[in-house]
């Protein structure tokens, strides 16, 4: 009897585990939720802070080269200034992930101590476009922006500069945690960027962020008719306390 009870209990536990796994939200579903028009970067930034207790929005000087919106998973690479007496040859990890990142990825390039140095130009942008990458976020500079606009390849960067990285910067590594626009980004984190800025949704907190976004949308959809009727935001806040 005890053995039978143990088997039944184990079966229940295993079945619950299967149900939990089946109900887990997939990366594709997370991206679809983050792409919903009501989920602005403002709301996503709020949700990241509420879910993690930490800021998720990048520095305010991270600007788009044209008005666009992207959502995708981060593929990261880091560069640093070359030393004058260093003649070694280094692997170009920026080009590695440019060729290796899955379609829909967002390139996250960090130019350590190289804000004025361009990490991307026309040729890299063309490669990213034909490979189906979603866009690029650069802690550093971008160049050839007229060509990138013509290609309709979205880039956010902290600077625009004609300066090449060749002879000035060398690759450190790829697909590692990097600090971009003052925010840590891990490979696979979700990047959401638009005209307002760039927000990082940590992969580990993504499901919780989505839950908060649904609550925000529900509250805001109910607040708008009150604001329109009463011509007062305070009265809407009295009922729904969105802020």
VEXDREN-2710 file (C-alpha; in Angstrom, 1 decimal):
% VEXDREN-2710
k/r/px/py/pz
1/UNK/0.0/0.0/0.0
2/UNK/2.8/2.4/0.9
3/UNK/4.6/1.6/-2.3
4/UNK/1.5/2.2/-4.3
5/UNK/0.9/5.5/-2.6
6/UNK/4.5/6.5/-3.3
7/UNK/4.1/5.7/-7.0
8/UNK/0.8/7.7/-7.3
9/UNK/2.5/10.7/-5.6
10/UNK/5.5/10.5/-7.9
11/UNK/3.2/10.3/-10.9
12/UNK/1.4/13.4/-9.8
13/UNK/4.6/15.3/-9.2
14/UNK/5.9/14.3/-12.6
15/UNK/2.6/15.2/-14.3
16/UNK/2.6/18.6/-12.6
17/UNK/6.2/19.1/-13.8
18/UNK/5.1/18.3/-17.4
19/UNK/2.2/20.7/-17.2
20/UNK/4.5/23.4/-15.8
21/UNK/6.9/22.8/-18.6
22/UNK/4.1/22.8/-21.2
23/UNK/2.8/26.1/-20.0
24/UNK/6.1/27.9/-19.8
25/UNK/6.3/30.8/-22.2
26/UNK/8.7/30.4/-25.1
27/UNK/11.2/33.0/-26.4
28/UNK/9.1/33.4/-29.5
29/UNK/6.0/34.2/-27.4
30/UNK/8.1/36.7/-25.2
31/UNK/9.2/38.5/-28.4
32/UNK/5.6/38.6/-29.7
33/UNK/4.4/40.1/-26.4
34/UNK/7.2/42.7/-26.4
35/UNK/6.3/43.7/-29.9
36/UNK/2.7/44.5/-29.0
37/UNK/2.1/48.2/-29.8
38/UNK/0.8/48.9/-26.3
39/UNK/4.1/47.7/-24.8
40/UNK/6.0/50.9/-25.2
41/UNK/9.7/51.1/-24.2
42/UNK/8.4/53.3/-21.3
43/UNK/6.1/50.6/-20.0
44/UNK/8.7/47.9/-20.6
45/UNK/11.3/50.0/-18.6
46/UNK/8.8/50.3/-15.8
47/UNK/8.1/46.6/-15.8
48/UNK/11.8/45.7/-15.8
49/UNK/12.4/47.9/-12.7
50/UNK/9.3/46.4/-11.0
51/UNK/10.3/42.9/-11.8
52/UNK/14.0/43.1/-11.0
53/UNK/14.4/46.1/-8.7
54/UNK/17.0/47.5/-11.2
55/UNK/17.1/49.9/-14.1
56/UNK/16.8/48.4/-17.5
57/UNK/17.0/51.5/-19.8
58/UNK/20.2/52.5/-21.4
59/UNK/21.8/55.9/-21.2
60/UNK/19.9/58.7/-22.8
61/UNK/22.6/59.4/-25.4
62/UNK/21.8/56.0/-27.0
63/UNK/20.0/57.4/-30.1
64/UNK/18.6/55.8/-33.3
65/UNK/19.9/56.8/-36.7
66/UNK/16.2/56.9/-37.8
67/UNK/12.8/56.3/-36.3
68/UNK/12.3/52.5/-36.0
69/UNK/11.3/49.9/-33.5
70/UNK/13.0/46.6/-32.9
71/UNK/12.7/43.6/-30.6
72/UNK/15.2/40.7/-30.5
73/UNK/17.7/38.7/-28.5
74/UNK/21.1/40.1/-27.8
75/UNK/24.3/38.9/-29.5
76/UNK/27.2/40.6/-27.9
77/UNK/30.8/41.5/-28.7
78/UNK/33.4/43.7/-26.9
79/UNK/36.3/45.7/-28.3
80/UNK/39.1/47.7/-26.6
81/UNK/41.8/50.1/-27.7
82/UNK/44.8/48.6/-29.3
83/UNK/48.2/49.1/-27.5
84/UNK/50.8/50.8/-29.5
85/UNK/53.4/48.0/-28.9
86/UNK/51.0/45.2/-29.6
87/UNK/51.4/43.7/-33.1
88/UNK/49.5/40.5/-32.4
89/UNK/46.6/39.4/-34.7
90/UNK/43.3/39.2/-33.0
91/UNK/40.1/37.5/-34.1
92/UNK/37.4/40.0/-35.1
93/UNK/34.5/38.9/-32.9
94/UNK/32.3/41.7/-34.2
95/UNK/32.4/40.0/-37.6
96/UNK/32.0/36.6/-36.0
97/UNK/28.7/37.3/-34.5
98/UNK/27.6/39.3/-37.5
99/UNK/27.9/36.0/-39.5
100/UNK/26.8/33.7/-36.7
101/UNK/23.9/35.4/-34.9
102/UNK/20.5/33.9/-35.7
103/UNK/18.0/35.9/-37.8
104/UNK/16.1/38.3/-35.6
105/UNK/19.0/38.9/-33.3
106/UNK/20.1/42.4/-32.1
107/UNK/23.8/43.0/-32.3
108/UNK/25.2/44.6/-29.1
109/UNK/28.6/46.1/-29.7
110/UNK/30.6/47.7/-27.0
111/UNK/33.6/49.9/-27.8
112/UNK/35.4/50.0/-24.5
113/UNK/37.0/53.5/-24.1
114/UNK/36.1/54.2/-27.7
115/UNK/32.9/56.2/-27.8
116/UNK/34.1/58.2/-30.8
117/UNK/35.1/55.1/-32.8
118/UNK/32.6/53.6/-35.3
119/UNK/31.8/49.9/-34.7
120/UNK/29.6/49.6/-37.8
121/UNK/29.3/51.1/-41.2
122/UNK/27.7/50.4/-44.6
123/UNK/29.3/47.0/-45.3
124/UNK/28.5/45.5/-41.8
125/UNK/25.0/47.0/-42.1
126/UNK/24.5/45.4/-45.5
127/UNK/25.6/42.0/-44.1
128/UNK/23.3/42.4/-41.1
129/UNK/20.4/43.3/-43.3
130/UNK/20.8/40.4/-45.8
131/UNK/21.2/38.0/-42.8
132/UNK/17.9/39.1/-41.3
133/UNK/19.2/40.6/-38.1
134/UNK/16.8/42.9/-36.3
135/UNK/19.2/45.8/-35.7
136/UNK/22.2/46.9/-33.7
137/UNK/22.9/48.7/-30.4
138/UNK/26.4/50.2/-30.1
139/UNK/28.1/51.6/-27.0
140/UNK/30.3/53.7/-29.3
141/UNK/29.8/55.2/-32.7
142/UNK/28.3/54.4/-36.0
143/UNK/29.1/55.7/-39.5
144/UNK/27.7/55.7/-43.0
145/UNK/24.3/56.5/-41.6
146/UNK/22.9/57.7/-44.9
147/UNK/23.6/54.3/-46.4
148/UNK/22.2/52.5/-43.3
149/UNK/19.0/54.6/-43.6
150/UNK/18.8/53.7/-47.3
151/UNK/19.2/50.0/-46.3
152/UNK/16.6/50.5/-43.6
153/UNK/18.8/48.8/-41.1
154/UNK/18.1/50.2/-37.6
155/UNK/21.0/51.2/-35.4
156/UNK/21.1/52.9/-32.0
157/UNK/24.5/54.4/-30.9
158/UNK/25.9/56.8/-28.4
159/UNK/27.8/58.7/-31.1
160/UNK/28.0/59.2/-34.9
161/UNK/31.6/59.4/-36.2
162/UNK/33.6/58.8/-39.4
163/UNK/36.4/57.2/-37.4
164/UNK/37.2/53.6/-38.3
165/UNK/38.0/51.0/-35.7
166/UNK/40.8/49.5/-37.9
167/UNK/44.1/50.1/-36.2
168/UNK/42.4/51.7/-33.1
169/UNK/40.4/48.8/-31.5
170/UNK/40.9/45.1/-31.2
171/UNK/38.4/42.4/-30.3
172/UNK/38.2/41.0/-26.8
173/UNK/35.5/38.4/-26.9
174/UNK/32.0/37.6/-28.2
175/UNK/28.8/36.3/-26.6
176/UNK/29.8/37.5/-23.1
177/UNK/28.1/39.8/-20.6
178/UNK/28.9/43.4/-21.6
179/UNK/28.0/46.8/-20.1
180/UNK/26.2/48.7/-22.9
181/UNK/24.8/52.2/-22.3
182/UNK/25.4/51.7/-18.5
183/UNK/23.3/48.5/-18.5
184/UNK/24.6/44.9/-18.3
185/UNK/23.5/42.8/-21.2
186/UNK/23.9/39.1/-21.3
187/UNK/23.7/37.1/-24.6
188/UNK/20.1/36.1/-25.1
189/UNK/18.6/39.0/-23.1
190/UNK/15.7/40.8/-24.9
191/UNK/16.5/44.2/-26.5
192/UNK/13.6/46.6/-27.2
193/UNK/14.4/49.9/-28.9
194/UNK/12.5/52.7/-30.4
195/UNK/12.5/56.5/-30.7
196/UNK/12.5/56.8/-26.9
197/UNK/15.5/54.7/-26.3
198/UNK/16.7/51.2/-25.6
199/UNK/15.6/48.8/-22.8
200/UNK/17.1/45.5/-21.8
201/UNK/14.8/42.8/-20.6
202/UNK/16.9/40.2/-18.7
203/UNK/16.0/36.7/-20.0
204/UNK/15.6/35.4/-16.5
205/UNK/13.0/38.0/-15.7
206/UNK/11.2/38.1/-19.0
207/UNK/8.1/36.2/-18.0
208/UNK/7.6/38.4/-14.9
209/UNK/8.0/41.5/-17.1
210/UNK/5.3/40.2/-19.5
211/UNK/3.0/39.7/-16.5
212/UNK/3.5/43.3/-15.3
213/UNK/2.9/44.6/-18.9
214/UNK/-0.4/42.9/-19.0
215/UNK/-1.4/44.5/-15.7
216/UNK/-0.3/47.9/-17.0
217/UNK/-2.3/47.5/-20.2
218/UNK/-5.4/46.5/-18.3
219/UNK/-5.1/49.5/-16.0
220/UNK/-4.4/52.0/-18.8
221/UNK/-7.2/50.8/-21.0
222/UNK/-9.6/51.4/-18.1
223/UNK/-8.0/54.7/-17.1
224/UNK/-8.3/56.4/-20.6
225/UNK/-12.1/56.5/-20.7
226/UNK/-12.1/58.0/-17.2
227/UNK/-9.6/60.7/-18.2
228/UNK/-11.6/61.5/-21.3
229/UNK/-14.8/61.7/-19.4
230/UNK/-13.6/63.5/-16.3
231/UNK/-10.8/65.5/-18.0
232/UNK/-8.6/64.6/-15.0
233/UNK/-5.8/62.1/-14.5
234/UNK/-6.1/62.3/-10.8
235/UNK/-9.5/60.8/-10.8
236/UNK/-8.3/57.9/-12.9
237/UNK/-5.4/57.3/-10.5
238/UNK/-7.8/57.3/-7.6
239/UNK/-9.3/54.1/-9.0
240/UNK/-6.4/52.3/-10.7
241/UNK/-3.2/53.8/-9.2
242/UNK/-1.1/53.1/-12.3
243/UNK/1.7/55.4/-11.1
END
